[in-house]
């Protein structure tokens, strides 16, 4: 379970979820017609090794990401989510934004794989162990960012707005923000603080994009938590429900809409249909997860 002040690297606790998502992106890239190709996702997986590499080589057919009820749809989910936020950043760049803030950056490789306009600065915020891993792996590969990239080693439960300003972020200029795969790992109070922090630093013409998810019903969450704990007692190392808070302060589209932003929420199921990927029904393992998810983007007038 999560605790106040808990820590992690890329293979433990919350950090391991970034690796799981990178594995899904790498599997998407193996498809004949992928929605997106993140060439660095596989590099991260192979740097860690173990199951993260085995699943890419077909050596782990029983891996969760290879299952029909969950894995197939989760890979589609990550591909669609990646495309949505890639397109969001392209729109922000076309609008003249040259400051980008990636909150809980994890293994996000957009600084390295998207074409950024000249004079773009990308601020990546995450725990130092996670940033160290990414930098070391990509340096070993000879990869370089396509914009000025500034690492900010800070826990989002700390005073990250001040750390961002100290790294050269200019609140007077437009900025583009992303909170992808983040909110479920924050309690409702921290979600509110995160939104408030973005709102306080984003000047006119700024953009923000958030992956938002409605909480599970309390009984369903408790049942999933107990099932996961029982599996762990039998030696299953996988955790998820023990890492999330299952809380929501307020839907992101509503919060930003009330604070002077023009916000649009797109249900993940609708976006999957838009990009030509199947939507699992409620009786499929991944169905309820996808049904609760909304992709939100907003612009400050």
Secondary structure, DSSP 8 states (H G I E B T S, - for coil): ---TT----TTSHHHHHHHHHHHHHHHHHTSTT-S---HHHHHHHHHH-THHHHGGGT--TTSGGG-TTTHHHHHHHHHHHHHHHHHHHHHHHHTT--EEEEET-TT--HHHHS---TT-EEEEEE-HHHHHHHHHHHHHTT---SSEEEEEE--TTS-HHHHHHHTT--TTS--EEEE-S-GGGS-HHHHHHHHHHHHHH--TT-EEEEEEE----HHHHHHHHHHHHHHHHTT----STTT-----SS-HHHHHHHTTEEEEEEEHHHHHHHTT-----TTSTTHHHHHTEEEEEEEE-
